[in-house]
Structure formats: structure tokens, C-alpha cells
Amino acid sequence: RWRDAGNRGQGLRGRSPMQEEAPSQALAFFLAGQYEQAKSALSALSRRDTDPRVRHNLSVNKYYASGCSDRQAFLEELTSIAAQAQSRREFEDDDTKKETFKADYLSAIQYNRAVIYCQLHMPAVAAGILEELFTAIEPINDLLAVKICLLLGDIHLGCKEPEKALSVLAYMEKLSSSAMPRQRHGDAMQGQPP
């Protein structure tokens, strides 16, 4: 966890230690299926009504708390949050900040929208969202990038577009080969470290 060493008693961006712990607590409660406690932890964050990250997490929490029953309402909320996040991007001056903003905020929201469109049997709409994310995948968190690739590849295969699925697979292969150290020939067979 990042801390501002020059700001004693205050955490990152001037938030109190309680506010800094809220996202971790919320995630722990969410993963344990304790949705009411997750909502309370998220509500402890400042600017919760204006921060798209918090709105997104509150929306996901609400969707799961309802048993994932109203996909259309969840999709509408995600679309509203995505629009809010897009409008906030326009106020950034630095290109680096825009890339970071897109990677951190918008990609997860857009991915969740694509998942819901798949569940609503609208793969073309989902593929359009995922293709846009795929064209700018480099700054996206690695775990989310893999999820995007897997879902996009699955949609392409389901739509009988193996060439497109193959291009996604090729990217994933390139990504995994660059992330893993190369082994010398024979080392893998003998179980020796490279």
C-alpha cells in the first residue's frame, strides 16, 4: 500500500487511515459474500457520489447482493458510470494521466459491461467493447488484460471467427513469453533452473 511519508496521520491523497483501509475491507467483505458490510466499507470513502471507482464497486456489490438478478439495471448503471468516467477524462491535461485514467477506471467498467452483454446474448456489442479495450491493452492491468483477451477470444470462437480469435491468442502468447524467463534447451526436461 502506498503512503505519503510527508503527511503523517494522513494516507494517500490526504485520506484518513480508516479511509485507506476501506477498499481492502470492502474487497474482503465482498469476497466473503458479506455485501452489506462491503457497502458500509465503501461508503466510508470520501467523494463516493462523484468517484466512478467507488460508484462502480458499489454497483457491483449491489448487483451481487441482489443475486445477480437484474442484469439490465446493472448494465444501465455501468453505462452511466462509464459516461461519468469518460467526461472526467476530458479534464485531464497530460496524455500520461489520460492513459492511466483509462487503464485504471474505464477498462474495468467496460469489461463488466461486456460481460453483461454476453449474458444478455448480445455478443456483437460485447465484442465491440472488448475490441476497443484490446486495441489499447498495453496500459491495462495484466490480470484484467488476460480476462479481456479470454472473453474476446471466446466471443470470436462462438461467432465462428477463428482468425480473430487466433490474433487474440497470438497476443496472449507474446505476452506470456515476454513475462516468463526463457529456459535453455534441456533445462526444462531436467528440472534445472535456467
C-alpha positions as a LaTeX table, in Angstrom:
\begin{tabular}{lrrr}
\hline
Residue & $x$ (\AA) & $y$ (\AA) & $z$ (\AA) \\
\hline
Arg1 & 0.00 & 0.00 & 0.00 \\
Trp2 & 1.29 & 3.44 & $-0.92$ \\
Arg3 & 1.64 & 6.00 & 1.82 \\
Asp4 & 2.58 & 9.66 & 1.70 \\
Ala5 & 5.53 & 9.73 & 4.09 \\
Gly6 & 5.42 & 13.53 & 4.30 \\
Asn7 & 1.85 & 13.62 & 5.53 \\
Arg8 & 1.77 & 11.99 & 8.96 \\
Gly9 & $-1.59$ & 10.77 & 10.13 \\
Gln10 & $-2.97$ & 11.09 & 6.64 \\
Gly11 & $-2.73$ & 8.47 & 3.94 \\
Leu12 & $-2.52$ & 8.68 & 0.20 \\
Arg13 & $-4.18$ & 11.81 & $-1.23$ \\
Gly14 & $-4.95$ & 13.12 & 2.25 \\
Arg15 & $-7.34$ & 10.35 & 3.18 \\
Ser16 & $-7.51$ & 9.18 & 6.76 \\
Pro17 & $-6.09$ & 5.74 & 7.64 \\
Met18 & $-9.69$ & 4.48 & 8.03 \\
Gln19 & $-10.50$ & 5.64 & 4.51 \\
Glu20 & $-7.35$ & 3.95 & 3.18 \\
Glu21 & $-8.38$ & 0.64 & 4.74 \\
Ala22 & $-11.93$ & 0.83 & 3.41 \\
Pro23 & $-11.18$ & $-0.55$ & $-0.09$ \\
Ser24 & $-9.30$ & $-3.56$ & 1.32 \\
Gln25 & $-12.00$ & $-4.19$ & 3.88 \\
Ala26 & $-14.71$ & $-3.81$ & 1.25 \\
Leu27 & $-12.99$ & $-6.33$ & $-1.01$ \\
Ala28 & $-12.59$ & $-8.82$ & 1.84 \\
Phe29 & $-16.26$ & $-8.47$ & 2.78 \\
Phe30 & $-17.33$ & $-8.72$ & $-0.89$ \\
Leu31 & $-15.29$ & $-11.89$ & $-1.48$ \\
Ala32 & $-16.79$ & $-13.40$ & 1.68 \\
Gly33 & $-20.29$ & $-12.65$ & 0.41 \\
Gln34 & $-20.91$ & $-10.09$ & 3.16 \\
Tyr35 & $-22.38$ & $-7.47$ & 0.85 \\
Glu36 & $-23.92$ & $-5.19$ & 3.49 \\
Gln37 & $-20.54$ & $-4.87$ & 5.26 \\
Ala38 & $-18.83$ & $-4.27$ & 1.89 \\
Lys39 & $-21.29$ & $-1.47$ & 1.17 \\
Ser40 & $-20.59$ & 0.10 & 4.57 \\
Ala41 & $-16.82$ & $-0.07$ & 3.99 \\
Leu42 & $-17.17$ & 1.52 & 0.55 \\
Ser43 & $-19.45$ & 4.20 & 1.93 \\
Ala44 & $-16.66$ & 5.23 & 4.30 \\
Leu45 & $-14.73$ & 6.61 & 1.34 \\
Ser46 & $-14.92$ & 10.32 & 0.67 \\
Arg47 & $-16.41$ & 11.61 & $-2.58$ \\
Arg48 & $-18.31$ & 8.35 & $-3.04$ \\
Asp49 & $-21.00$ & 10.01 & $-5.10$ \\
Thr50 & $-18.56$ & 11.53 & $-7.57$ \\
Asp51 & $-15.75$ & 8.97 & $-7.82$ \\
Pro52 & $-16.50$ & 6.47 & $-10.61$ \\
Arg53 & $-14.31$ & 3.81 & $-8.96$ \\
Val54 & $-16.39$ & 3.85 & $-5.81$ \\
Arg55 & $-19.67$ & 4.04 & $-7.76$ \\
His56 & $-18.51$ & 1.06 & $-9.83$ \\
Asn57 & $-17.67$ & $-1.00$ & $-6.76$ \\
Leu58 & $-20.92$ & $-0.05$ & $-5.05$ \\
Ser59 & $-22.81$ & $-1.05$ & $-8.19$ \\
Val60 & $-21.04$ & $-4.42$ & $-8.48$ \\
Asn61 & $-21.67$ & $-5.05$ & $-4.79$ \\
Lys62 & $-25.37$ & $-4.20$ & $-5.17$ \\
Tyr63 & $-25.65$ & $-6.48$ & $-8.22$ \\
Tyr64 & $-24.16$ & $-9.44$ & $-6.35$ \\
Ala65 & $-26.22$ & $-8.68$ & $-3.22$ \\
Ser66 & $-29.35$ & $-9.00$ & $-5.37$ \\
Gly67 & $-28.23$ & $-12.43$ & $-6.57$ \\
Cys68 & $-27.21$ & $-11.02$ & $-9.98$ \\
Ser69 & $-30.89$ & $-10.86$ & $-10.83$ \\
Asp70 & $-31.33$ & $-7.58$ & $-12.72$ \\
Arg71 & $-28.73$ & $-7.50$ & $-15.47$ \\
Gln72 & $-30.42$ & $-4.69$ & $-17.35$ \\
Ala73 & $-30.42$ & $-2.34$ & $-14.34$ \\
Phe74 & $-26.78$ & $-3.21$ & $-13.64$ \\
Leu75 & $-25.88$ & $-2.54$ & $-17.28$ \\
Glu76 & $-27.63$ & 0.84 & $-17.17$ \\
Glu77 & $-25.72$ & 1.77 & $-14.01$ \\
Leu78 & $-22.41$ & 0.68 & $-15.57$ \\
Thr79 & $-23.19$ & 2.72 & $-18.68$ \\
Ser80 & $-23.88$ & 5.78 & $-16.52$ \\
Ile81 & $-20.63$ & 5.26 & $-14.61$ \\
Ala82 & $-18.68$ & 4.81 & $-17.88$ \\
Ala83 & $-20.13$ & 8.08 & $-19.19$ \\
Gln84 & $-19.13$ & 9.83 & $-15.98$ \\
Ala85 & $-15.62$ & 8.39 & $-16.22$ \\
Gln86 & $-15.35$ & 9.46 & $-19.88$ \\
Ser87 & $-16.36$ & 13.02 & $-19.04$ \\
Arg88 & $-13.75$ & 13.15 & $-16.28$ \\
Arg89 & $-11.07$ & 12.10 & $-18.76$ \\
Glu90 & $-11.71$ & 15.24 & $-20.79$ \\
Phe91 & $-10.45$ & 17.41 & $-17.93$ \\
Glu92 & $-7.01$ & 15.77 & $-17.79$ \\
Asp93 & $-4.21$ & 17.78 & $-19.40$ \\
Asp94 & $-1.39$ & 15.24 & $-19.56$ \\
Asp95 & $-1.52$ & 12.32 & $-22.03$ \\
Thr96 & 0.07 & 10.03 & $-19.43$ \\
Lys97 & $-2.69$ & 10.86 & $-16.98$ \\
Lys98 & $-5.29$ & 10.06 & $-19.65$ \\
Glu99 & $-3.74$ & 6.63 & $-20.30$ \\
Thr100 & $-3.56$ & 5.88 & $-16.58$ \\
Phe101 & $-7.11$ & 7.06 & $-16.08$ \\
Lys102 & $-8.37$ & 4.87 & $-18.91$ \\
Ala103 & $-6.46$ & 1.86 & $-17.63$ \\
Asp104 & $-7.49$ & 2.30 & $-14.01$ \\
Tyr105 & $-11.08$ & 3.44 & $-14.22$ \\
Leu106 & $-12.68$ & 2.80 & $-17.54$ \\
Ser107 & $-11.28$ & $-0.59$ & $-18.50$ \\
Ala108 & $-12.80$ & $-2.48$ & $-15.58$ \\
Ile109 & $-16.14$ & $-0.76$ & $-16.09$ \\
Gln110 & $-16.11$ & $-1.52$ & $-19.81$ \\
Tyr111 & $-15.08$ & $-5.14$ & $-19.20$ \\
Asn112 & $-18.01$ & $-5.60$ & $-16.81$ \\
Arg113 & $-20.33$ & $-4.09$ & $-19.42$ \\
Ala114 & $-19.03$ & $-6.60$ & $-21.97$ \\
Val115 & $-19.65$ & $-9.49$ & $-19.55$ \\
Ile116 & $-23.25$ & $-8.38$ & $-19.02$ \\
Tyr117 & $-23.80$ & $-8.00$ & $-22.77$ \\
Cys118 & $-22.57$ & $-11.59$ & $-23.17$ \\
Gln119 & $-25.02$ & $-12.73$ & $-20.51$ \\
Leu120 & $-27.77$ & $-10.86$ & $-22.36$ \\
His121 & $-26.84$ & $-12.81$ & $-25.52$ \\
Met122 & $-25.51$ & $-9.73$ & $-27.30$ \\
Pro123 & $-22.01$ & $-10.90$ & $-28.29$ \\
Ala124 & $-21.56$ & $-8.33$ & $-31.07$ \\
Val125 & $-21.97$ & $-5.46$ & $-28.62$ \\
Ala126 & $-19.65$ & $-7.18$ & $-26.13$ \\
Ala127 & $-17.07$ & $-7.78$ & $-28.85$ \\
Gly128 & $-17.18$ & $-4.11$ & $-29.86$ \\
Ile129 & $-16.39$ & $-3.03$ & $-26.29$ \\
Leu130 & $-13.65$ & $-5.63$ & $-25.90$ \\
Glu131 & $-12.08$ & $-4.83$ & $-29.29$ \\
Glu132 & $-11.77$ & $-1.20$ & $-28.22$ \\
Leu133 & $-10.08$ & $-2.29$ & $-25.00$ \\
Phe134 & $-7.87$ & $-4.74$ & $-26.90$ \\
Thr135 & $-6.55$ & $-2.03$ & $-29.22$ \\
Ala136 & $-5.27$ & $-0.12$ & $-26.18$ \\
Ile137 & $-4.43$ & $-3.08$ & $-23.94$ \\
Glu138 & $-0.82$ & $-2.19$ & $-23.05$ \\
Pro139 & $-1.52$ & 0.13 & $-20.08$ \\
Ile140 & $-4.24$ & $-2.14$ & $-18.67$ \\
Asn141 & $-3.57$ & $-4.18$ & $-15.54$ \\
Asp142 & $-2.23$ & $-7.63$ & $-16.52$ \\
Leu143 & $-4.99$ & $-9.64$ & $-14.85$ \\
Leu144 & $-7.70$ & $-7.55$ & $-16.47$ \\
Ala145 & $-5.88$ & $-7.73$ & $-19.83$ \\
Val146 & $-5.92$ & $-11.53$ & $-19.64$ \\
Lys147 & $-9.64$ & $-11.52$ & $-18.80$ \\
Ile148 & $-10.32$ & $-9.21$ & $-21.74$ \\
Cys149 & $-8.36$ & $-11.48$ & $-24.09$ \\
Leu150 & $-10.04$ & $-14.66$ & $-22.87$ \\
Leu151 & $-13.54$ & $-13.24$ & $-23.19$ \\
Leu152 & $-12.81$ & $-11.68$ & $-26.57$ \\
Gly153 & $-11.31$ & $-14.92$ & $-27.87$ \\
Asp154 & $-14.29$ & $-16.87$ & $-26.59$ \\
Ile155 & $-16.73$ & $-14.49$ & $-28.31$ \\
His156 & $-14.81$ & $-14.74$ & $-31.59$ \\
Leu157 & $-14.88$ & $-18.53$ & $-31.42$ \\
Gly158 & $-18.58$ & $-18.52$ & $-30.55$ \\
Cys159 & $-19.26$ & $-16.25$ & $-33.52$ \\
Lys160 & $-17.24$ & $-18.58$ & $-35.78$ \\
Glu161 & $-14.45$ & $-16.06$ & $-36.30$ \\
Pro162 & $-11.36$ & $-18.24$ & $-35.69$ \\
Glu163 & $-8.97$ & $-15.79$ & $-37.39$ \\
Lys164 & $-9.86$ & $-13.06$ & $-34.93$ \\
Ala165 & $-9.60$ & $-15.49$ & $-32.02$ \\
Leu166 & $-6.19$ & $-16.54$ & $-33.29$ \\
Ser167 & $-4.93$ & $-12.95$ & $-33.26$ \\
Val168 & $-6.02$ & $-12.59$ & $-29.62$ \\
Leu169 & $-4.32$ & $-15.88$ & $-28.78$ \\
Ala170 & $-1.15$ & $-14.74$ & $-30.54$ \\
Tyr171 & $-1.10$ & $-11.61$ & $-28.41$ \\
Met172 & $-1.57$ & $-13.66$ & $-25.24$ \\
Glu173 & 1.28 & $-15.96$ & $-26.28$ \\
Lys174 & 3.53 & $-12.96$ & $-26.91$ \\
Leu175 & 2.55 & $-11.50$ & $-23.55$ \\
Ser176 & 3.24 & $-14.73$ & $-21.66$ \\
Ser177 & 6.55 & $-15.39$ & $-23.43$ \\
Ser178 & 7.82 & $-11.90$ & $-22.63$ \\
Ala179 & 6.74 & $-12.21$ & $-19.00$ \\
Met180 & 8.44 & $-15.55$ & $-18.40$ \\
Pro181 & 12.21 & $-16.03$ & $-18.45$ \\
Arg182 & 13.41 & $-18.19$ & $-21.31$ \\
Gln183 & 14.71 & $-21.66$ & $-20.43$ \\
Arg184 & 17.76 & $-23.13$ & $-22.06$ \\
His185 & 17.16 & $-26.24$ & $-24.13$ \\
Gly186 & 17.16 & $-29.28$ & $-21.88$ \\
Asp187 & 16.77 & $-27.37$ & $-18.60$ \\
Ala188 & 13.02 & $-27.88$ & $-18.57$ \\
Met189 & 13.44 & $-31.59$ & $-19.22$ \\
Gln190 & 15.87 & $-31.99$ & $-16.34$ \\
Gly191 & 14.00 & $-29.69$ & $-13.95$ \\
Gln192 & 17.03 & $-27.41$ & $-13.56$ \\
Pro193 & 16.61 & $-23.67$ & $-13.16$ \\
Pro194 & 17.60 & $-21.59$ & $-16.19$ \\
\hline
\end{tabular}
